[in-house]
Amino acid sequence: MKKFLTIIFIFLFTNCLFADTVLTWQQCVDIANENNQTLVSTRQDLRIAEYDYNIALNKYYPSANFRYGFSRSGNGHTSNSWSTNLSASQTIYNFQNSAEIKSKKASINKTVAQLTKTCADVYFSIKEAFLKMKYAQQNIILLENIYKLRSQSADIVRLQYEGGKESKGNMLRSKAQKQSAYINFLNAQRELVVAKRALVQTLGKDIPIDFTVEGTLITVKDDNSFDVDEIVSSVPDVIISSAAVEIAEYRVLSNKGNLYPNISASASIGLSDDTNPFPPLSSKNWNVGVGLNYPILSGGLTSISNSIKSSKIALEQNKENYEKTILASKTELQNILLEIEKTKDSIVISEMLLEAAIQRQKEATVKYRAGTMEFQTWQDIEQEYVNNQISHLSALYNYNVALAKRDRILGNTNGDIK
């Protein structure tokens, strides 16, 4: 008992020492938004996709080139040449370039959906770790109370044994149950340290683990019902798969672009002189032109046809994956709805059972002390009381995690992760 009281004192002293270090949910998401490595990397992917799109747009922007040069040649007679030239060109029509630009735009949409999915994944990881911290903190208090209960019961049995009203075996059993409760309490403290490490990891910043989190596990009021068939189109995995189909379609068009001509315009103006580094205006020459380019057997005899066939097969693959993703997402959504309802119901049942167990335990203790109830019956009722307390806390945790899983599937971060 002294050993346990010493540990309790150290535990309470430590909590008091770091009483001001209490992380709120908002503080956790703020730290994660700034430091979570997965979030930072995915945001960079989006920036890369946007830059790639802007690069592709340049194929329809005019290009210009300025050249100033000197050359010297000789073949029995040496001659010099100074020249300056300004040239410009503009693509008027290029089917392949148009398809590529649209593909890059679709890639941005896909990356945005991937970022939404990543944000939801990170949000879930933080939420789950935060809930585990709450669970671990409450579990310590719960197991401390169970230890106190087992200690009181062990004292009752010991007194009964010393008075000759109880067997030695029952006395030893109650003593063992007390020790078991004590070990469970110690393990709960160790599990809290692990839960802290898990939360720190999801935040993406190495902070001292001498902290607690704000709040306790409760039954959250939730009326967020939806029709699976209607909401599936907003699932990030479905959006990503849809964007992949769109990109594949544009790749087919891009490969077909080699079968179409492209039109471009060009113009240049230049000056040249054999002796003067700054050619006079009288040496001006210019040209303006429009060109029609039609590739014939570009890349080889069967290159174009094979490229088109390959991209069409890839398109069909992406369409199949899209259909597969829709079906899988519907099943996942239906499962999580079931899990939410089941865990919510389990809270109601556990509360009812716990209320009954509390009353039964009080009545049984009175009867045992009075000698009108056998040890085993009393202990069975007490164990039921202990089990119901643990089950109720687990039900609260499972329900809150189920809600977080639903947010993850739907890509919902409640505006916390951006």
GISUL-V149928 format. One line per field, one symbol per residue. ss: DSSP state (2 for helix, 1 for strand, 0 for the rest). burial: + if it has 9 or more other C-alpha atoms within 8 Angstrom, else -. A space follows every 10 residues. Layout:
ss=???
burial=???
This chain:
ss=0222222222 2222222000 0110222222 2222202222 2222222222 2222222222 0011111111 1111000111 1111111111 1110222222 2222222222 2222222222 2222222222 2222222222 2222222222 2222222222 2200000222 2222222222 2222222222 2222222222 2220000000 0110000000 0000000222 2222022222 2222222222 2222222220 0111111111 1110000000 2220111111 1110000000 0022222222 2222222222 2222222222 2222222222 2222222222 2222222222 2222222222 0000222222 2222222222 2222222222 2222222222 00000000
burial=---------- -------+-- -++-+--+++ +++-++--++ -++-++--++ -++--++-++ -+-------- ---------+ ++++++++++ ++-+++++++ ++++++++++ ++++++++++ ++++++++++ ++++++++++ -+++-++--+ +-++-+++-+ +----+---+ +--++-++-- ++-++--++- +++-++++++ +++++----- ++++--+-+- -------+-- ++--++++++ ++++++++++ ++++++++-+ ++++++++++ +++-----++ --++------ ----+-++-- --++--++-- ++-++--++- ++--++--++ -+++-++-++ --++-++--+ +-++--++-+ +--++-++-- --+----+-- ++-+++-+++ ++++++++++ ++++++++++ +++--++-
